[in-house]
Amino acid sequence: MSYLLGIDIGTSGAKSVVMDESGTVQGTALYEYDIDTPNPGWAEQNPLVWWQGTVETIRRVLANAPIDSQDIAGIGLSGQMHGTVFLDPSFNVIRPAIIWADQRSAAQCRKIYNEVGQDLLAQLTANPIAPGFMAATLLWIKTHQSKTFEALHKIMLPKDYVRFRLCGEIATDASDAAGTLLFDVPRRCWSTELLARLGIPKIILPNVNDSADIMGQVSKQAAAETGLAAGTPVVAGGADQPVAALGNGVIKEGLVLSTIGTGGQLFTPVKRPRFDPKLRTHTFCHVLPDEWYVMGATLCAGLSLKWFRDNIGPAPYDQLCAEAQEMSLGSEGLLFLPYLVGERTPHMDPTARGVFFGLTLRHGRGHLVRAILEGVVLALRDSLEIFKELGIRIDRIIASGGGAKNLLWRQIQADIFGTDVMTTNIREQAGVGAAMLAGIGTGLFNGPGEACDRIIRYGRTTHPIPENCERYNDLYEIFKGLYPKLKEDFRKIAQKFP
């Protein structure tokens, strides 16, 4: 039997997943790492740590899975979006990568809007610009670290660096390139006009391929480091959101993927590039050829719960969620705005701050945790309302990530979204999706449809409770009114405490 390896370079860790042709996972391994914050608002990671995590997890999964590395037919990759890796002419890393959560480039975002114009930017990229995206990051580097910019030979995205270390090929795919804001999303190519306006040389950018294209083979050096067989095919891979969507079978219009991981996303495929004229959501390329998706994002979903666990109420996640389960809906009038690192949809505001609203002496740890769980989903509902406004069909919502594993968080999603929430049989969605891309690229699957039919099965359905929906509708009206009232104060405090 042939096997497939999926590698996911996430924000919190690197994971390797080995599965067989039927989708049965034979083994997984995780290597955790942190986000470095050398200055307020900065978010960086060392690409060498990603590679170390990849090597460690591949070695562990091969040691524990009942397979021989020679039986791995192909390797696919998934990776956190938007981040920038900086390489010199010898392809060495010049400085730590600046990742998606970074907020330092707010001024560069304003500069792009001023010099390009919102209408042209939307026409070329179908997206708003945000700090942490490659376009803004490069302008910040050009302004504040000019020697680094002058030394640049190539830039790439996180998962592309790992693939480079595996097989020596410098390239990317359309799904990841779309998140740079240097990419012509409707035409699926680098935007020469935008690059010229921003003064970014096209030569430093990698070539763009389809996600299932075979880009090379595992090199002898990488084989020696990882235990993989030299010559194993490696496909281009894709950005984590569309790869996880593939791993959940979300490849048709009408399906909506609700992912609560480090960040939170609401994702739905579209057959043609559609974008919000108010630029509150993102439109990017799917890992499927000539298809796209619309996505809303909240930056600090599971990260909000991790922050609370690490700094405020230390306890295992299961215990925290059990305490939240004991609290009544609405946490006795306590609301949480999960804007700990700014916010994307719908506000696109890097100065937004996290808020507990409605605290009283009655509130304890369980209330605070439940408010976090509810606040994350209320923030995702902002995206759902925009989808409806754009006329996007919503037939089924599928829960993914940590928010799918916890019964309380699934019920909160069903009640706040007001619709059934389903799960699939896949637990390692990004890793399995990456492996599926490898199977498509190597011919084990005859396209994404067959891959999904063979692998994806729908599991539990969580039904909304009507009386809960009504109460959450009332809370949502209060929730969405808080940001406009606090917006100017967010800006003022960010100026005083950048």
C-alpha positions in Angstrom: 0.0 0.0 0.0 1.1 3.6 -0.7 1.2 6.3 1.9 1.1 10.1 1.9 2.8 12.5 4.2 1.3 15.9 5.0 3.4 18.6 6.7 1.6 21.6 8.4 3.7 24.6 9.4 1.4 26.3 11.8 1.8 29.3 14.0 2.0 27.3 17.2 3.8 24.3 15.9 4.9 22.0 13.0 2.9 18.8 12.5 3.5 15.8 10.3 0.7 13.4 9.4 1.0 10.0 7.6 -2.1 8.5 6.0 -2.9 5.7 3.6 -4.8 6.0 0.4 -8.2 5.5 2.2 -7.4 8.5 4.5 -6.7 6.4 7.6 -4.1 8.3 9.6 -1.3 6.0 10.5 0.6 8.5 12.7 1.0 12.1 13.7 3.6 14.1 15.5 3.7 17.7 16.8 6.6 20.1 17.6 5.5 23.2 19.4 7.2 26.6 19.2 6.4 30.2 20.2 5.8 33.5 18.5 8.7 35.9 19.3 7.7 39.4 20.2 11.0 41.5 20.4 9.0 44.7 20.4 5.3 45.6 21.2 3.2 44.6 18.2 5.9 42.6 16.5 5.4 38.9 15.7 8.4 36.9 14.4 9.6 33.3 14.1 12.9 31.8 13.0 12.4 29.7 9.8 15.2 27.4 11.1 12.8 26.5 14.0 10.1 25.5 11.4 12.7 23.2 9.7 13.8 21.8 13.1 10.2 21.0 13.9 9.7 19.4 10.5 12.7 17.2 10.9 11.7 16.2 14.4 8.1 15.4 13.5 8.9 13.4 10.4 11.4 11.3 12.3 8.9 10.7 15.1 6.1 9.8 12.8 8.2 7.4 10.8 9.5 5.8 14.0 6.0 5.3 15.4 3.9 4.5 12.2 3.9 1.0 10.9 5.4 1.9 7.5 8.6 2.1 5.6 9.6 5.5 4.3 10.1 3.9 0.9 6.3 3.4 0.8 5.5 7.2 1.0 4.3 8.1 -2.5 4.3 11.8 -2.1 4.6 14.8 0.3 2.4 17.8 0.6 2.6 20.9 2.7 0.3 23.4 4.4 1.5 26.6 6.0 0.4 29.7 7.9 -0.4 32.5 5.5 1.0 36.0 4.8 4.4 35.6 6.5 7.7 36.7 4.9 11.0 34.7 4.9 14.1 36.7 3.8 16.9 34.9 1.9 20.3 36.1 0.7 22.0 35.0 -2.5 23.3 31.9 -0.8 19.7 31.1 0.3 20.5 31.7 3.9 17.9 33.3 6.2 18.9 36.9 6.8 16.6 37.7 9.7 13.6 36.2 11.5 10.5 35.8 9.4 7.8 38.4 10.0 4.5 36.5 10.4 0.8 37.2 10.0 0.2 38.4 13.5 2.7 41.2 13.2 1.2 44.8 13.6 4.3 47.0 13.0 3.4 47.9 9.4 0.2 49.9 10.0 1.8 53.0 8.5 2.8 51.1 5.4 -0.8 49.9 5.0 -1.9 53.5 4.9 0.9 54.3 2.5 -0.3 51.6 0.1 -3.9 52.9 0.2 -2.6 56.5 -0.4 -0.3 55.5 -3.3 -2.4 52.8 -5.0 -5.9 53.7 -4.0 -8.5 51.5 -2.4 -10.4 50.9 -5.7 -7.3 49.9 -7.7 -6.1 47.7 -4.9 -9.5 45.9 -4.8 -9.4 45.5 -8.6 -5.9 44.0 -8.6 -5.9 42.0 -5.4 -9.7 41.6 -4.4 -8.5 42.4 -0.8 -7.8 45.0 1.8 -4.3 45.4 3.0 -3.4 44.5 6.6 -0.3 44.5 8.8 1.5 41.2 8.6 0.8 40.7 4.9 4.0 40.5 2.8 3.3 43.7 0.9 3.2 45.9 4.0 6.0 43.9 5.6 8.4 44.5 2.7 7.6 48.2 2.7 8.4 48.3 6.4 11.7 46.5 5.8 12.5 48.9 3.0 11.9 51.9 5.2 13.3 50.7 8.6 15.9 48.0 7.7 17.2 49.1 4.3 20.3 47.0 4.5 18.2 43.9 4.8 16.1 45.0 1.9 19.2 45.6 -0.2 20.6 42.2 0.7 17.4 40.4 -0.3 17.8 37.8 -3.1 14.5 35.9 -2.6 11.5 36.0 -0.4 9.1 33.2 0.3 6.2 32.1 2.5 6.6 29.8 5.5 5.7 26.5 4.0 7.7 27.3 0.9 10.9 27.6 3.0 10.3 24.1 4.4 9.7 22.7 0.9 12.9 24.4 -0.2 14.8 22.6 2.6 13.2 19.3 1.5 13.9 19.5 -2.2 15.9 22.7 -3.0 13.2 24.3 -5.2 12.2 27.9 -4.7 8.5 28.4 -5.6 5.1 29.0 -4.2 1.5 28.3 -5.1 -1.4 30.5 -6.0 -3.3 30.0 -2.7 -0.3 31.3 -0.6 0.7 33.9 -3.1 -2.8 35.4 -3.0 -2.3 36.3 0.7 0.8 38.5 0.0 -1.3 41.4 -1.4 1.2 41.5 -4.3 -0.8 39.0 -6.3 -3.4 39.6 -9.0 -6.0 37.3 -7.4 -8.5 37.3 -10.3 -5.8 36.4 -12.9 -3.7 34.2 -10.5 -0.4 35.9 -11.2 2.0 38.4 -9.6 0.7 42.0 -10.2 3.4 43.8 -12.2 1.4 47.0 -11.8 1.3 46.8 -8.0 4.9 45.8 -7.7 5.9 48.7 -9.9 3.9 51.2 -7.8 5.3 49.9 -4.5 8.9 49.6 -5.8 9.3 45.9 -5.2 11.4 44.0 -7.8 9.6 41.0 -9.2 12.8 39.1 -9.4 12.8 38.5 -5.6 9.5 36.7 -5.8 9.2 32.9 -6.4 7.5 31.3 -9.4 3.8 30.4 -8.9 2.4 26.9 -9.4 -0.8 25.0 -8.8 -0.9 23.4 -5.3 -0.8 19.8 -6.5 2.1 20.4 -9.0 5.2 18.2 -8.2 8.0 20.7 -7.5 10.8 18.3 -6.9 12.0 15.3 -4.9 13.4 14.9 -1.4 17.2 15.6 -1.6 19.8 13.3 -0.2 20.7 15.9 2.5 17.0 16.2 3.5 16.6 12.4 3.5 19.6 12.1 5.8 18.1 14.6 8.2 14.5 13.4 8.2 14.7 9.7 7.5 12.6 10.1 4.3 13.6 8.3 1.1 15.6 10.4 -1.3 13.6 11.0 -4.5 10.2 11.1 -2.9 8.0 13.6 -4.8 7.1 16.8 -3.1 4.1 18.9 -4.3 3.8 22.7 -4.0 1.2 22.6 -1.2 -0.9 25.5 -0.1 -2.0 28.1 2.4 -3.4 26.5 5.6 -6.9 27.7 5.2 -7.7 26.3 1.8 -5.7 23.2 2.5 -7.7 22.6 5.7 -10.8 23.2 3.7 -9.8 20.5 1.3 -9.1 18.3 4.4 -12.7 18.9 5.4 -14.2 18.4 2.0 -15.1 22.1 1.6 -14.6 22.3 -2.1 -18.2 23.3 -3.3 -20.2 26.5 -3.1 -22.7 26.5 -0.2 -20.3 24.9 2.2 -18.9 27.1 5.0 -15.9 26.1 7.1 -15.7 27.6 10.6 -12.1 27.2 11.9 -11.1 28.0 15.4 -7.4 27.5 15.8 -4.8 30.1 16.8 -6.9 32.5 14.8 -10.5 32.1 13.6 -11.8 32.0 10.1 -15.0 31.6 8.2 -14.3 30.2 4.7 -16.5 29.5 1.7 -15.6 28.4 -1.8 -16.7 30.5 -4.9 -16.5 29.6 -8.6 -15.5 33.1 -9.6 -13.5 35.8 -7.7 -16.1 37.8 -5.6 -15.1 40.4 -3.1 -16.7 42.7 -0.6 -16.7 46.3 -2.0 -16.3 47.5 1.6 -13.1 45.3 1.8 -14.1 43.7 5.1 -13.4 40.2 4.0 -10.7 38.5 2.0 -10.9 36.8 -1.4 -8.1 34.4 -2.1 -7.2 31.6 -4.5 -8.3 28.1 -3.5 -5.9 25.2 -3.7 -8.2 23.9 -6.5 -7.2 25.2 -10.0 -9.2 28.2 -11.2 -11.3 28.4 -8.0 -11.4 31.0 -5.2 -12.8 31.5 -1.7 -14.2 34.3 0.5 -12.9 34.4 4.1 -13.5 36.5 7.2 -10.9 36.3 9.9 -10.6 37.1 13.6 -6.9 37.2 14.6 -7.1 36.0 18.2 -9.4 33.0 18.5 -7.8 30.0 20.3 -4.9 32.4 21.0 -7.3 34.3 23.3 -7.9 31.2 25.4 -4.2 30.4 25.4 -3.4 33.9 26.6 -5.9 33.5 29.4 -4.6 30.1 30.4 -1.0 31.2 30.4 -1.4 34.6 32.2 -4.7 34.8 34.1 -6.2 31.5 35.1 -3.6 28.7 34.7 -5.3 25.3 34.3 -5.6 22.6 31.7 -7.9 23.5 28.8 -10.4 20.7 29.7 -10.8 22.1 33.2 -11.3 25.6 31.9 -13.9 24.5 29.5 -15.6 22.4 32.1 -15.9 25.4 34.4 -17.2 27.5 31.4 -19.8 24.7 30.9 -21.2 25.4 34.3 -21.9 29.1 33.5 -25.1 30.3 32.0 -25.3 31.6 28.5 -23.9 35.1 28.2 -21.8 34.7 31.3 -24.1 36.8 33.4 -23.7 39.8 31.1 -20.0 39.5 30.4 -18.8 40.1 26.8 -15.3 39.7 25.4 -13.9 41.4 22.4 -11.1 39.1 21.2 -8.9 41.9 19.7 -5.7 41.1 21.6 -3.5 41.6 18.5 -5.8 44.0 16.6 -8.6 42.7 14.4 -9.3 41.8 10.8 -12.9 41.2 9.7 -14.8 43.5 9.7 -12.8 46.3 11.3 -9.4 45.9 9.7 -8.0 47.8 12.6 -4.5 47.0 14.0 -5.1 49.3 17.0 -8.1 47.4 18.3 -7.6 46.0 21.8 -9.1 43.2 23.8 -11.9 44.0 26.1 -13.9 42.3 28.9 -17.1 44.3 29.1 -19.6 44.0 31.9 -17.4 42.7 34.7 -18.9 42.5 38.2 -17.9 41.0 41.5 -19.9 37.9 40.6 -17.7 37.0 37.7 -15.1 34.2 38.3 -12.8 32.2 36.1 -15.6 30.1 34.5 -17.5 33.2 33.4 -14.3 34.7 31.9 -13.6 31.5 29.9 -17.2 31.2 28.7 -17.1 34.9 27.6 -13.9 34.2 25.6 -15.5 31.2 23.9 -18.6 33.2 23.1 -16.7 36.3 22.1 -14.6 34.4 19.5 -17.8 33.1 17.8 -19.6 36.5 18.0 -16.6 37.9 16.1 -16.9 35.1 13.5 -20.6 36.0 13.2 -19.5 39.4 11.8 -18.1 37.4 8.8 -21.2 35.3 8.5 -23.4 38.4 8.3 -21.2 39.8 5.5 -21.4 36.5 3.6 -25.2 36.9 3.7 -25.0 40.5 2.7 -22.9 39.4 -0.4 -25.6 36.9 -1.4 -23.3 33.9 -0.7 -25.2 30.7 -0.3 -24.9 28.9 3.0 -26.1 25.3 3.0 -23.9 23.8 5.7 -21.4 24.9 8.3 -18.5 22.5 9.2 -16.5 23.1 12.4 -12.8 22.6 12.4 -9.8 23.2 14.7 -10.0 23.4 18.4 -13.5 24.8 18.2 -14.7 21.5 16.7 -13.2 19.3 19.4 -15.0 20.9 22.3 -18.7 20.2 22.7 -19.4 23.5 24.4 -17.7 25.5 21.7 -19.5 23.6 19.0 -22.9 24.3 20.7 -22.0 28.0 21.0 -21.2 28.1 17.3 -24.6 26.4 16.4 -26.5 28.8 18.7 -24.7 32.0 17.6 -24.7 31.1 13.9 -28.3 29.9 14.1 -27.7 26.8 12.1 -26.6 23.2 12.3 -22.8 22.7 12.7 -21.3 19.5 11.5 -17.9 17.9 12.0 -16.0 15.4 9.8 -14.1 12.3 10.5 -10.8 14.2 9.9 -9.0 15.4 13.0 -5.8 16.7 11.4 -7.4 18.7 8.6 -4.5 20.7 7.4 -2.1 17.8 7.5 -4.6 15.5 5.8 -5.4 18.2 3.2 -1.7 18.5 2.5 -1.4 14.7 2.1 -4.5 14.8 -0.2 -2.7 17.4 -2.4 0.3 15.0 -2.6 -2.1 12.1 -3.6 -3.7 14.3 -6.3 -0.3 15.4 -7.6 1.2 11.9 -7.8 -2.0 10.4 -9.3 -3.2 8.3 -6.4 -6.4 10.4 -6.5 -8.1 11.4 -9.8 -8.6 15.0 -8.6 -10.0 16.6 -5.4 -13.5 15.3 -5.9 -12.4 11.7 -5.8 -10.0 12.4 -2.9 -12.8 13.9 -0.8 -15.2 11.1 -1.7 -12.7 8.5 -0.6 -11.6 10.2 2.6 -14.1 12.6 4.0 -17.1 11.4 6.1 -19.4 13.7 8.0 -19.8 13.0 11.7 -21.7 14.6 14.5 -24.3 17.4 13.9 -24.8 20.0 16.6 -28.3 21.6 16.4 -29.0 25.1 17.5 -31.2 25.5 20.5 -33.9 28.1 19.5 -34.1 29.9 22.8 -30.3 30.2 22.9 -30.3 31.6 19.4 -32.7 34.4 20.5 -30.6 35.3 23.5 -27.4 35.3 21.4 -29.1 37.5 18.8 -29.6 40.1 21.5 -26.1 39.8 22.8 -24.7 40.1 19.2 -26.4 43.4 18.8 -24.6 44.7 21.9 -21.3 43.0 20.8 -21.2 44.6 17.4 -22.0 48.0 18.9 -19.0 48.0 21.2 -16.3 48.4 18.6 -17.7 51.7 17.1 -18.0 53.2 20.5 -14.4 52.2 21.4 -12.7 52.8 18.0 -11.4 56.2 18.8 -10.2 55.3 22.2 -8.4 52.3 20.8 -6.6 54.6 18.4 -5.7 57.1 21.3 -4.3 54.4 23.6 -2.4 52.8 20.8 -0.7 56.1 20.2 0.2 56.5 23.8 1.2 52.9 24.3 2.4 51.6 20.9 
